[in-house]
Amino acid sequence: MLLSLLYQLDQTQWLSAEALFAEQARQLQLLFGHAAATVPFYNRRFAEAGVDPAAVVTRETLNRLPILRRSELQGAGDDINTTALPKSHGKTHEVETSGSTGRSVRLNGTEVTSVFWRACVMREHLWQGRDLGGKLAAIRWARKGIAMPPEGAHGESWGPASGAIYPTGPAVLLNIMSELPEQVAWIHKEAPDYLISFPSNLVALAKHCIERDIRFESLKQVMAVGETVTDQARKLVREAWGIPIKDSYSCEEAGYLTIQCPDHDVYHVQSESVFVEVVDDEGKACSPGEGGRVLITSLHNFATPLIRYELGDYAEVGAPCACGRGLPVITRTLGRQRNRLILPDGSSVFPYLGDHGDYQAITSVVQRFQFIQRSLNEIEKLMVVSAPVTPKQEEHMRALIVRNLGHPFNVTFTYVDEIPLSPRGKYEEFVSEVTG
């Protein structure tokens, strides 16, 4: 089944945007009919919206359906689960999100959603030209005491998605809580072909290697997960090791949303698995070059249908890709609501924090940092430093921050031993404690 699906995906990626939407509309019609008939939550939802779930689905139809908020999904309980899953969808399994925005979300997946997830994993490997016989190394979250240096943890294959159809090489894991010198020693010992980690860790590791002229001769490609990949991250990784970053965007609720184009630094929506919308604050579809809120409709989850579900992420829409694929384009992911800067007039933007080189020109002793918006007029910068920062350097840094943010914030500096990561090992450069 997986090989058959991969063959189909190889064909559908070249469909026009209009042809892709026509295929999605047919699947949406099946999903809507099933949801209205067997899911109490959606039975009410369609009736209240005045939408006929059996009718042909158009973009106008979708716009009439209300956005599904995270709080609604959390509060719906079993009302949002089907009472009659088609037998062809197989067994169900529980999916629980990490709860990075607060309380976690629980929903059900099926054997069909699992097959689409595995197919997208393989599509990513194929698009990026990876040798599945190579060694894959991951530096990411693991429970305390698991996969610790110097040994890490060892597996025989890349996982069920890849290993199901091809005998892959081994995979090794190191806990993200490892220090940079420990990561370097582990990578040298394991000599992997591919390295996967959070972009923030890749940036820190690349800087560490550049400063010490450390190379990883075995590495062919770096894979990023879990955070936004910046232009600075791509530049530093290429400078450090002479190889590219390849990225994808996924969520626990629906699997892969986008995969980086094999030919360009943009992302293609995985339209065969999910319908993705990017909308502004009024709920209108964003045009190329505009950023907005990400809404998803999982096309094949008939156990817990997610229809126009707001993830809490922001992304920027792109123009059609020069590669010729009809799959919609996301230029970049921008972060979550808590990563937006709240201005005194109540509006919010994703902050421009500036170029790494500008800060380096002031002082090179800052090893890690995090901006925290404490109030409408106060920004605190946490810094881990290798040597003291002078008052004059602080003054120049403060002026640079104010210029980058475009508002005369009161900027303070706090020196810390470490910047705390999220419970899942992620790092955020900017966090706002102000509610918009």
FIDREN-369196 format. One record per residue: residue number from 1; residue in one letter; x, y, z of N, C-alpha, C in turn. Coordinates in steps of 0.05 Angstrom, whole numbers. Each point is the difference from the previous one (the first is absolute). Layout:
REM FIDREN-369196
> nr|rest|n_X|n_Y|n_Z|ca_X|ca_Y|ca_Z|c_X|c_Y|c_Z
> NUM|A|X|Y|Z|X|Y|Z|X|Y|Z
...
//
This chain:
REM FIDREN-369196
> nr|rest|n_X|n_Y|n_Z|ca_X|ca_Y|ca_Z|c_X|c_Y|c_Z
> 1|M|17|-24|0|-17|24|0|17|25|0
> 2|L|22|0|16|17|23|2|14|6|-27
> 3|L|9|-21|-13|13|4|-26|-20|11|-21
> 4|S|-24|-10|1|-21|10|-18|-6|29|4
> 5|L|-1|8|26|-5|28|6|23|17|-8
> 6|L|25|-9|3|23|15|-8|0|4|-30
> 7|Y|-9|-20|-15|-2|3|-29|-20|21|-7
> 8|Q|-23|0|13|-20|21|-5|10|28|7
> 9|L|14|2|22|11|26|8|20|10|-21
> 10|D|15|-18|-12|19|8|-20|-14|12|-24
> 11|Q|-25|-8|-5|-15|11|-22|-15|26|7
> 12|T|-12|-1|24|-17|23|7|15|26|6
> 13|Q|26|-2|7|16|24|5|1|18|-24
> 14|W|-4|-11|-24|3|16|-24|-27|10|-11
> 15|L|-22|-7|15|-26|11|-8|0|30|3
> 16|S|-17|14|-15|-3|28|3|-14|6|26
> 17|A|2|25|9|-13|8|25|-30|-5|-1
> 18|E|-12|6|-23|-29|-4|-3|-8|-29|1
> 19|A|17|-17|-13|-6|-29|0|4|-12|28
> 20|L|19|10|15|5|-9|27|-24|7|18
> 21|F|-10|25|-3|-23|8|17|-25|-16|-7
> 22|A|-3|-7|-26|-23|-16|-8|1|-28|14
> 23|E|24|-11|2|3|-26|14|-6|3|30
> 24|Q|10|22|11|-4|5|28|-30|4|6
> 25|A|-14|15|-18|-28|5|4|-16|-26|0
> 26|R|7|-19|-16|-13|-26|0|4|-14|27
> 27|Q|24|1|10|5|-13|26|-13|15|23
> 28|L|-1|27|-2|-13|16|20|-30|-6|1
> 29|Q|-12|-5|-23|-28|-6|0|-6|-27|14
> 30|L|18|-19|-3|-3|-25|14|4|4|30
> 31|L|20|16|7|5|5|28|-23|15|14
> 32|F|-10|20|-14|-22|16|11|-25|-17|4
> 33|G|-6|-17|-19|-24|-17|2|3|-19|24
> 34|H|23|-12|2|6|-19|23|-2|15|26
> 35|A|13|24|2|0|15|25|-28|8|9
> 36|A|-16|10|-19|-27|8|7|-17|-23|9
> 37|A|4|-24|-12|-17|-23|6|8|-14|25
> 38|T|26|0|8|9|-17|22|15|14|22
> 39|V|3|26|-2|15|16|20|-19|21|11
> 40|P|-10|-3|25|-19|19|11|9|29|-2
> 41|F|25|6|6|10|27|-1|-4|12|-28
> 42|Y|6|-15|-21|-2|11|-27|-28|-1|-11
> 43|N|-17|-17|11|-28|0|-8|-12|27|7
> 44|R|6|10|24|-9|26|9|14|22|-16
> 45|R|26|-3|-5|17|20|-13|-11|6|-28
> 46|F|-5|-20|-16|-9|4|-27|-28|13|0
> 47|A|-17|-9|18|-27|11|2|0|29|7
> 48|E|16|7|20|2|28|9|12|18|-22
> 49|A|18|-11|-16|13|16|-21|-17|1|-25
> 50|G|-21|-16|-1|-17|0|-24|14|-12|-24
> 51|V|18|-20|5|15|-12|-22|-10|-29|-4
> 52|D|-7|-7|-24|-8|-27|-7|24|-17|-3
> 53|P|5|-19|19|24|-17|-1|2|-18|-24
> 54|A|-23|-4|-14|0|-18|-23|5|15|-26
> 55|A|1|26|1|3|16|-24|29|0|-10
> 56|V|4|8|-25|27|3|-11|14|22|16
> 57|V|25|-6|8|15|19|17|14|20|-18
> 58|T|-4|26|7|15|22|-13|15|15|21
> 59|R|16|19|-9|14|17|20|-19|17|15
> 60|E|-22|7|-13|-21|16|14|-13|-17|22
> 61|T|-4|-26|-6|-11|-18|20|17|-1|25
> 62|L|26|-3|-5|19|-1|23|0|26|16
> 63|N|-2|22|-13|1|26|14|-25|4|18
> 64|R|-21|-14|-6|-25|2|16|2|-17|26
> 65|L|18|-19|0|4|-16|24|17|15|20
> 66|P|-8|0|25|17|14|20|26|-13|5
> 67|I|20|15|9|26|-10|7|-2|-16|26
> 68|L|13|-23|1|0|-17|23|23|8|18
> 69|R|-6|11|24|20|9|19|11|-24|16
> 70|R|24|4|10|12|-21|17|-18|-5|25
> 71|S|-10|21|12|-16|-3|24|-26|-16|-6
> 72|E|-11|4|-25|-24|-16|-7|7|-29|-3
> 73|L|23|-6|-12|8|-28|-3|5|-13|27
> 74|Q|12|15|18|5|-10|27|-26|-5|15
> 75|G|-19|18|-3|-25|-2|15|-21|-18|-12
> 76|A|4|-9|-25|-21|-16|-13|-2|-28|11
> 77|G|22|-10|10|-1|-28|10|-6|-20|-22
> 78|D|-16|-20|7|-7|-21|-20|-19|10|-22
> 79|D|-12|24|4|-18|10|-19|13|6|-27
> 80|I|27|2|0|13|6|-25|13|-25|-13
> 81|N|-6|-23|13|9|-25|-11|-23|-14|-15
> 82|T|7|-15|-21|-21|-14|-15|-13|-22|17
> 83|T|-25|-5|-5|-14|-23|13|1|-24|-19
> 84|A|10|3|-24|-1|-22|-19|23|3|-20
> 85|L|24|-9|7|23|2|-18|-3|-21|-22
> 86|P|3|8|-26|-1|-20|-21|22|-22|4
> 87|K|-8|-25|-4|19|-22|4|26|2|-16
> 88|S|-2|13|-23|23|2|-18|22|18|12
> 89|H|-7|16|21|19|17|13|16|-14|22
> 90|G|-7|-25|6|16|-16|19|-4|8|29
> 91|K|20|-7|16|-1|6|28|7|29|6
> 92|T|-9|9|23|7|27|9|23|-1|20
> 93|H|13|23|3|20|3|21|-2|29|10
> 94|E|8|4|25|-2|27|12|25|17|-7
> 95|V|-6|25|-6|21|19|-5|-2|22|21
> 96|E|22|7|13|0|21|20|22|20|-7
> 97|T|-7|26|-2|19|20|-6|17|6|24
> 98|S|23|14|-4|18|6|21|-10|21|19
> 99|G|-21|15|-8|-11|20|17|18|24|4
> 100|S|15|7|-21|19|23|2|-14|26|5
> 101|T|-26|2|-7|-15|25|5|-17|-2|25
> 102|G|5|-21|16|-16|-3|24|-10|-29|2
> 103|R|-26|-4|5|-11|-26|3|1|-16|-27
> 104|S|7|-25|2|4|-16|-24|-27|-7|-13
> 105|V|1|-9|-25|-23|-8|-15|1|-30|-5
> 106|R|-23|-13|3|-1|-29|-6|-20|-5|-22
> 107|L|8|-17|-19|-18|-7|-22|7|-28|-9
> 108|N|-15|-11|-19|5|-26|-10|10|1|-29
> 109|G|19|-17|-6|8|-4|-28|-8|-28|-8
> 110|T|5|-7|-26|-7|-26|-11|23|-12|-15
> 111|E|-4|-24|-10|20|-13|-16|4|16|-26
> 112|V|-21|13|-10|2|16|-24|17|24|4
> 113|T|-4|14|23|16|24|5|30|-8|4
> 114|S|4|-23|12|28|-10|4|13|-6|-27
> 115|V|-14|-11|-19|11|-6|-26|8|26|-14
> 116|F|-17|21|2|7|25|-13|24|13|14
> 117|W|2|-3|26|24|11|14|25|-14|-10
> 118|R|-1|-27|-2|23|-15|-10|7|8|-29
> 119|A|-20|4|-16|4|7|-28|14|28|-2
> 120|C|-8|18|17|13|27|0|28|-2|10
> 121|V|6|-17|19|27|-4|9|17|-9|-23
> 122|M|-10|-20|-15|15|-10|-23|2|20|-22
> 123|R|-21|15|-5|2|22|-20|22|19|7
> 124|E|2|8|25|21|18|8|28|-12|-6
> 125|H|4|-25|8|26|-13|-6|6|0|-30
> 126|L|-20|-7|-16|4|-1|-28|5|27|-13
> 127|W|-16|20|8|4|27|-10|28|10|6
> 128|Q|10|-6|24|26|11|8|24|-18|-8
> 129|G|-6|-21|-15|21|-17|-11|17|-15|21
> 130|R|-12|-8|22|15|-13|21|6|-29|-6
> 131|D|23|-9|7|8|-28|-2|-10|-14|25
> 132|L|-21|-16|-3|-12|-13|23|18|-21|13
> 133|G|21|-7|-13|19|-19|11|20|14|19
> 134|G|0|26|1|19|15|17|-8|0|29
> 135|K|16|13|17|-6|1|29|-13|27|6
> 136|L|-22|-1|15|-15|24|7|4|5|30
> 137|A|9|24|6|5|8|28|-20|22|8
> 138|A|-12|-2|23|-19|20|10|10|11|27
> 139|I|-1|26|2|5|13|26|-26|15|6
> 140|R|-16|-12|17|-26|12|6|-10|-10|27
> 141|W|-25|7|6|-10|-5|27|-1|-30|6
> 142|A|8|-7|25|-4|-27|11|-4|3|30
> 143|R|-13|-19|12|-4|2|29|26|1|15
> 144|K|-1|13|23|23|3|17|14|-27|5
> 145|G|26|0|-6|16|-24|4|1|-18|-24
> 146|I|-16|6|-20|-1|-17|-24|18|12|-22
> 147|A|15|-16|-14|17|8|-23|20|21|8
> 148|M|11|-2|23|19|19|10|29|-6|-10
> 149|P|17|21|-2|27|-4|-9|16|-16|21
> 150|P|21|-13|-8|12|1|-27|-11|-20|-20
> 151|E|-17|-19|9|-9|-21|-18|-25|7|-16
> 152|G|-19|14|12|-26|4|-12|-15|-26|-1
> 153|A|-18|-2|-20|-16|-25|-4|3|-9|-29
> 154|H|-4|-26|-4|5|-11|-27|-24|-16|-9
> 155|G|-8|3|-25|-21|-15|-12|9|-13|-26
> 156|E|-15|-20|-9|9|-14|-24|-10|12|-26
> 157|S|-21|17|1|-11|12|-24|-9|29|4
> 158|W|-7|13|-21|-10|28|2|-28|2|11
> 159|G|-14|-22|3|-27|1|11|-19|-16|-17
> 160|P|-25|-2|9|-20|-16|-14|-7|10|-28
> 161|A|0|26|-4|-8|11|-26|20|-9|-22
> 162|S|26|4|6|20|-6|-20|6|-30|0
> 163|G|2|-12|23|7|-28|2|-21|-19|-11
> 164|A|-25|9|-3|-21|-17|-9|4|-9|-29
> 165|I|14|17|-16|2|-7|-29|29|-1|-9
> 166|Y|19|7|18|28|0|-9|18|-6|24
> 167|P|20|-17|-3|18|-6|23|19|24|4
> 168|T|-6|17|19|15|24|5|26|-6|16
> 169|G|17|20|1|22|-1|18|-8|5|29
> 170|P|19|1|18|-7|4|28|-7|29|7
> 171|A|-13|3|23|-7|26|10|11|3|29
> 172|V|10|23|6|11|5|27|-12|25|12
> 173|L|-2|2|26|-13|22|13|16|10|23
> 174|L|2|27|2|13|13|23|-20|20|12
> 175|N|-2|0|27|-18|18|14|7|29|-5
> 176|I|-20|17|-7|5|28|-6|12|15|24
> 177|M|-2|-11|24|11|13|23|31|-2|2
> 178|S|12|-14|-19|29|-3|0|14|26|-7
> 179|E|23|5|12|15|24|-5|12|-1|-28
> 180|L|7|23|-11|10|1|-28|26|-16|-3
> 181|P|19|1|17|24|-17|-3|-7|-30|0
> 182|E|-20|-7|16|-9|-28|0|-13|-8|-26
> 183|Q|-15|19|-12|-13|-5|-26|22|-4|-21
> 184|V|20|17|0|22|-2|-20|14|-27|3
> 185|A|7|-8|24|14|-25|4|-17|-23|-9
> 186|W|-26|1|5|-18|-22|-8|-3|-2|-30
> 187|I|-3|23|-13|-2|0|-30|26|-11|-12
> 188|H|23|8|10|25|-10|-10|2|-31|4
> 189|K|-10|-9|22|1|-29|6|-19|-16|-18
> 190|E|-24|11|-4|-20|-14|-15|4|3|-31
> 191|A|11|22|-8|5|6|-29|-25|-5|-17
> 192|P|-22|14|6|-25|-4|-15|0|14|-27
> 193|D|-17|-10|-18|-4|12|-26|-20|23|2
> 194|Y|-19|-2|18|-21|20|3|-4|7|30
> 195|L|-5|26|5|-4|9|27|-26|15|2
> 196|I|-17|-7|19|-25|14|4|-1|12|28
> 197|S|-9|25|2|-2|14|26|-17|25|-2
> 198|F|-4|13|22|-14|26|0|18|21|-12
> 199|P|-12|19|-16|16|21|-12|17|16|20
> 200|S|-11|5|24|15|15|20|25|-15|9
> 201|N|-2|-26|2|23|-16|7|20|-2|-22
> 202|L|-10|-2|-25|18|0|-23|15|26|-2
> 203|V|-13|23|5|14|26|0|22|1|21
> 204|A|-7|-8|25|20|0|21|23|-19|-6
> 205|L|-6|-23|-11|21|-19|-7|17|10|-23
> 206|A|-13|12|-20|16|11|-22|18|23|9
> 207|K|-10|18|17|17|21|10|24|-12|16
> 208|H|-5|-20|16|21|-13|16|21|-11|-19
> 209|C|-9|-13|-22|19|-12|-18|16|21|-17
> 210|I|-14|21|-8|14|21|-15|22|13|17
> 211|E|-6|6|25|19|12|18|25|-18|5
> 212|R|-4|-26|-2|22|-19|6|10|-15|-25
> 213|D|-10|8|-23|7|-13|-26|-4|-30|1
> 214|I|-24|-8|10|-7|-28|1|-17|-8|-24
> 215|R|7|-21|-13|-15|-10|-23|-11|-28|5
> 216|F|-22|-6|-13|-12|-27|1|1|-11|-28
> 217|E|21|-14|-7|5|-8|-28|-21|-20|-10
> 218|S|-12|-15|18|-19|-20|-10|-28|11|-7
> 219|L|-6|24|11|-27|11|-4|-6|8|-29
> 220|K|-24|-9|-9|-9|7|-27|-22|20|0
> 221|Q|-16|1|22|-23|17|2|-9|3|29
> 222|V|-11|23|6|-11|5|26|-30|3|-2
> 223|M|-15|-11|18|-29|0|0|-10|15|25
> 224|A|-18|20|-4|-10|16|22|-28|-8|7
> 225|V|-7|1|26|-27|-7|9|-7|19|23
> 226|G|-27|4|3|-10|11|25|0|30|3
> 227|E|17|15|-15|2|29|3|2|12|-28
> 228|T|-3|26|-1|4|15|-25|29|0|-9
> 229|V|5|-6|-25|27|2|-11|4|28|-12
> 230|T|19|15|11|6|27|-10|21|-1|-21
> 231|D|2|23|-15|22|3|-20|27|-2|14
> 232|Q|1|10|25|25|-1|15|8|-29|5
> 233|A|-20|-17|7|6|-28|5|11|-14|-25
> 234|R|-12|5|-23|9|-12|-25|29|9|-6
> 235|K|5|26|4|26|11|-6|22|-12|19
> 236|L|-6|-1|26|20|-10|19|6|-30|-5
> 237|V|-21|-16|-5|5|-28|-5|17|-5|-25
> 238|R|-6|15|-21|16|-2|-24|29|9|5
> 239|E|3|22|15|27|10|6|15|-21|17
> 240|A|-13|-12|19|13|-18|19|8|-26|-14
> 241|W|-19|-12|-15|5|-28|-9|-3|-3|-30
> 242|G|-7|22|-15|-1|-1|-29|-23|-16|-11
> 243|I|-22|-2|16|-23|-16|-9|-26|15|6
> 244|P|-22|-7|-13|-25|15|3|-17|-11|24
> 245|I|-18|18|9|-22|-9|18|-24|-7|-17
> 246|K|-13|-22|5|-25|-7|-12|-21|-2|22
> 247|D|-23|11|-5|-20|5|21|-27|-10|-8
> 248|S|-17|-5|20|-28|-6|-5|-16|13|23
> 249|Y|-26|0|-3|-18|12|21|-22|-20|5
> 250|S|-2|-9|24|-20|-20|7|-13|7|27
> 251|C|-22|-14|6|-12|3|26|-10|-27|9
> 252|E|-3|-3|26|-8|-26|11|-29|-6|-7
> 253|E|-17|21|-4|-28|-4|-6|-5|-12|-28
> 254|A|18|7|-19|-6|-8|-28|24|-9|-16
> 255|G|23|-3|13|24|-9|-14|13|22|-17
> 256|Y|11|-8|-23|14|19|-17|-19|20|-12
> 257|L|7|26|2|-14|21|-13|15|10|-25
> 258|T|26|4|3|16|8|-23|27|-15|0
> 259|I|12|-2|-23|28|-10|-3|15|20|-18
> 260|Q|25|5|7|16|19|-15|3|-11|-29
> 261|C|-3|18|-19|3|-7|-28|29|-10|-5
> 262|P|3|-21|-15|27|-10|-5|17|19|-17
> 263|D|-12|19|-13|14|18|-17|3|29|10
> 264|H|-17|7|20|-1|28|9|-4|1|31
> 265|D|6|22|12|-3|3|29|-28|9|7
> 266|V|-20|-12|-11|-28|5|7|-13|-28|7
> 267|Y|-24|1|10|-13|-25|10|-25|-6|-16
> 268|H|-4|-25|-7|-24|-9|-14|-20|-12|20
> 269|V|-24|9|-1|-22|-12|16|-5|-28|-9
> 270|Q|-4|-18|19|-5|-28|-7|-30|-4|-4
> 271|S|-9|10|-24|-29|3|-5|-15|-26|-3
> 272|E|14|-22|-4|-13|-26|-2|-9|-9|28
> 273|S|12|11|21|-6|-9|27|-15|21|16
> 274|V|4|26|-6|-11|21|17|-7|24|-17
> 275|F|-22|13|7|-7|25|-13|9|23|19
> 276|V|18|17|-10|11|21|17|-10|27|-10
> 277|E|-9|16|19|-7|28|-5|18|18|17
> 278|V|6|24|-11|14|20|15|-18|25|-2
> 279|V|-11|9|23|-19|22|0|9|23|18
> 280|D|-10|24|-7|6|23|16|-18|2|25
> 281|D|3|21|15|-16|3|25|-30|1|-4
> 282|E|-8|7|-25|-29|0|-6|-9|-27|-12
> 283|G|18|-19|-3|-7|-26|-11|1|-2|-30
> 284|K|11|21|-13|2|0|-29|26|-13|-9
> 285|A|-1|-14|-22|24|-14|-10|22|20|-7
> 286|C|24|-7|9|24|18|-5|9|-5|-29
> 287|S|11|21|-12|12|-1|-26|30|-5|2
> 288|P|13|-7|-22|29|-4|1|14|24|11
> 289|G|18|-5|19|15|21|13|-12|9|27
> 290|E|-25|-9|5|-13|7|25|1|-23|20
> 291|G|2|7|26|0|-20|21|-26|0|15
> 292|G|-7|-23|10|-24|-3|16|-1|-25|16
> 293|R|-24|-6|11|-4|-23|17|-4|-25|-17
> 294|V|11|-22|10|-1|-26|-15|-25|-15|10
> 295|L|-17|-8|-20|-23|-17|5|5|-26|-15
> 296|I|-7|-23|12|3|-25|-14|-26|-16|0
> 297|T|-4|-15|-21|-21|-20|-1|13|-26|-8
> 298|S|0|-19|18|12|-26|-5|-19|-16|-18
> 299|L|9|-6|-24|-18|-11|-21|-8|-29|6
> 300|H|16|-15|15|-6|-29|2|-5|-9|29
> 301|N|-2|19|19|-6|-9|27|-30|0|4
> 302|F|-11|-24|-2|-29|-4|4|-6|-8|29
> 303|A|20|-2|17|-4|-7|28|-5|24|17
> 304|T|17|20|-2|-4|26|12|4|21|-21
> 305|P|-21|7|-15|3|19|-22|10|27|10
> 306|L|19|11|-13|10|27|6|-6|17|-25
> 307|I|-20|18|3|-9|16|-23|5|29|6
> 308|R|18|13|-14|8|28|3|10|4|29
> 309|Y|18|-17|8|11|1|27|23|20|1
> 310|E|-1|19|19|21|20|3|23|-11|17
> 311|L|23|-4|-12|23|-12|14|12|19|21
> 312|G|-2|26|-5|14|19|17|26|9|-12
> 313|D|6|-10|-24|24|8|-15|-6|22|-20
> 314|Y|21|15|-8|-2|20|-21|19|-8|-22
> 315|A|-8|5|-25|16|-6|-23|-4|21|-22
> 316|E|19|0|-19|-1|19|-22|-5|-15|-26
> 317|V|-20|9|-15|-8|-12|-25|20|7|-22
> 318|G|7|-19|-17|18|5|-22|-14|-2|-27
> 319|A|13|10|-21|-9|-2|-28|5|-28|-10
> 320|P|-13|-8|-22|6|-27|-11|30|-4|-4
> 321|C|9|-24|5|29|-6|0|10|-4|-29
> 322|A|24|8|-5|12|-3|-26|6|-29|-7
> 323|C|-1|-18|20|6|-28|-5|-21|-13|-18
> 324|G|-24|12|-1|-22|-11|-17|-20|-16|16
> 325|R|4|-6|25|-19|-14|16|-24|18|5
> 326|G|-24|-12|-1|-24|15|5|-7|3|30
> 327|L|15|-14|17|-5|1|29|4|29|10
> 328|P|-20|10|15|3|28|10|26|5|15
> 329|V|8|25|1|26|8|11|-4|16|26
> 330|I|15|-8|20|4|16|24|29|10|0
> 331|T|4|26|1|28|10|-1|15|-6|26
> 332|R|-14|3|22|13|-5|26|-21|-1|22
> 333|T|6|-14|21|-16|1|24|10|22|18
> 334|L|-17|14|13|7|24|15|1|-4|30
> 335|G|-13|-21|10|0|-4|29|-29|-2|10
> 336|R|-3|3|26|-26|-2|13|-8|27|11
> 337|Q|-24|2|10|-10|26|10|18|11|22
> 338|R|11|-17|17|17|9|22|27|11|-10
> 339|N|6|-4|-26|25|10|-12|-4|27|-13
> 340|R|-24|11|2|-6|26|-12|5|23|20
> 341|L|10|22|-10|5|24|15|-26|16|2
> 342|I|-9|7|24|-24|16|3|8|29|3
> 343|L|-10|16|-18|7|29|0|-20|15|18
> 344|P|8|24|9|-17|16|19|-28|5|-11
> 345|D|-3|1|-26|-27|6|-11|-17|-25|-1
> 346|G|11|-23|9|-16|-25|1|5|-18|-24
> 347|S|13|10|-21|5|-17|-23|24|-18|6
> 348|S|3|-21|-16|22|-19|5|14|-6|-26
> 349|V|26|-5|2|17|-7|-23|20|-21|8
> 350|F|11|-14|-19|23|-17|6|25|19|0
> 351|P|14|1|22|22|19|3|23|-6|-18
> 352|Y|12|21|-11|26|-2|-14|21|4|22
> 353|L|15|-21|6|20|2|21|28|8|-10
> 354|G|3|1|-26|26|10|-10|18|-22|-11
> 355|D|22|8|-12|19|-18|-11|21|-8|20
> 356|H|7|-26|0|20|-10|19|26|16|-2
> 357|G|8|7|-24|25|15|-4|0|27|14
> 358|D|-23|13|1|-2|27|14|6|-3|29
> 359|Y|-10|-21|13|5|-4|28|29|-9|5
> 360|Q|10|-16|-18|28|-9|2|19|24|-2
> 361|A|-8|20|-16|17|24|-3|2|15|26
> 362|I|-20|-2|17|0|14|26|16|-16|20
> 363|T|-6|-26|2|15|-18|18|-5|-29|-9
> 364|S|21|-16|2|-2|-28|-8|-2|-19|23
> 365|V|-5|10|24|0|-17|24|-27|-12|6
> 366|V|-21|9|-14|-27|-11|5|-3|-27|-13
> 367|Q|-3|-21|16|-2|-27|-10|-29|-9|-7
> 368|R|-18|11|16|-28|-6|-4|-17|22|12
> 369|F|-24|4|-12|-17|22|10|-29|-7|-4
> 370|Q|-17|16|14|-29|-1|-4|-12|27|7
> 371|F|-17|10|-17|-15|24|5|-27|-7|13
> 372|I|-7|14|21|-26|-4|13|-14|27|2
> 373|Q|-24|2|-11|-15|25|3|-16|-2|26
> 374|R|8|16|19|-12|0|27|-25|16|1
> 375|S|-2|22|-15|-23|18|-1|-1|14|-27
> 376|L|-19|17|-4|-3|14|-25|25|17|-7
> 377|N|15|8|21|23|17|-5|26|-11|10
> 378|E|0|-25|9|24|-11|12|9|-26|-14
> 379|I|25|0|-8|13|-23|-12|24|-8|17
> 380|E|1|-25|8|24|-10|15|15|-19|-18
> 381|K|26|3|-1|17|-19|-16|16|-17|20
> 382|L|-5|-26|0|16|-18|16|24|-8|-17
> 383|M|23|-1|13|25|-7|-14|18|-19|16
> 384|V|10|-19|-15|22|-17|11|25|10|-13
> 385|V|19|8|16|25|13|-11|25|-15|10
> 386|S|21|2|-16|25|-12|7|19|19|14
> 387|A|-7|26|-1|16|21|13|-19|24|5
> 388|P|7|18|19|-17|22|6|-6|18|-24
> 389|V|-24|11|-1|-8|20|-21|3|27|13
> 390|T|13|19|-13|5|26|11|-25|17|-2
> 391|P|-3|21|17|-22|19|-2|-3|12|-27
> 392|K|23|6|-13|0|12|-27|-12|-19|-20
> 393|Q|8|-26|3|-11|-20|-19|-30|-4|5
> 394|E|-8|1|25|-29|-2|6|-15|24|-13
> 395|E|12|23|1|-13|24|-12|-3|-3|-30
> 396|H|21|-10|-13|-2|-5|-29|-20|-22|-7
> 397|M|-1|-21|17|-19|-22|-4|-28|10|3
> 398|R|-5|16|20|-27|11|6|-9|17|-24
> 399|A|17|16|-11|-7|17|-23|-7|-17|-24
> 400|L|15|-22|-4|-5|-18|-23|-26|-14|4
> 401|I|-7|-9|24|-25|-14|5|-24|19|-5
> 402|V|2|24|10|-22|20|-4|-3|6|-30
> 403|R|22|3|-14|-2|5|-29|-13|-24|-15
> 404|N|8|-24|8|-11|-24|-14|-30|-3|6
> 405|L|-8|5|25|-28|-4|8|-18|23|-9
> 406|G|12|23|-6|-16|22|-11|-16|15|21
> 407|H|7|-2|25|-15|14|22|19|4|23
> 408|P|-2|23|13|19|6|22|-6|-15|26
> 409|F|3|-27|-2|-4|-16|24|21|5|21
> 410|N|-7|-4|25|19|0|22|13|-27|0
> 411|V|26|-2|-8|14|-25|-3|18|-5|23
> 412|T|-3|-23|14|18|-7|22|15|-26|-7
> 413|F|22|-4|14|16|-24|-5|3|-16|26
> 414|T|-3|-26|-2|3|-18|22|19|-22|-8
> 415|Y|21|-5|17|20|-20|-7|-6|-26|16
> 416|V|-2|-21|-15|-8|-26|11|20|-22|-7
> 417|D|-1|-22|14|17|-22|-6|-9|-17|-24
> 418|E|-27|0|-4|-11|-15|-23|-27|11|-7
> 419|I|-8|-4|-25|-27|7|-9|-16|-25|1
> 420|P|-22|-1|16|-15|-25|2|-14|-7|-26
> 421|L|0|-26|-7|-14|-10|-23|-28|-8|9
> 422|S|-17|-4|-20|-27|-10|6|1|-28|10
> 423|P|-22|-11|11|1|-28|9|7|-20|-22
> 424|R|-4|8|-26|7|-18|-22|27|8|-13
> 425|G|15|16|14|27|6|-9|2|22|-21
> 426|K|-21|16|-4|0|21|-20|9|27|13
> 427|Y|11|17|-18|10|26|9|-15|22|-16
> 428|E|-6|22|14|-14|22|-13|17|26|4
> 429|E|5|14|-22|16|25|2|-16|22|13
> 430|F|-27|0|-5|-17|22|10|-26|-12|11
> 431|V|-7|9|24|-25|-8|12|-13|25|12
> 432|S|-26|3|-5|-14|22|12|-18|-10|23
> 433|E|1|14|22|-17|-7|23|-25|18|0
> 434|V|-2|17|-20|-22|19|-2|-22|-13|-17
> 435|T|-25|1|10|-22|-10|-16|-11|23|-17
> 436|G|-4|-7|-26|-9|21|-19|-29|6|3
//
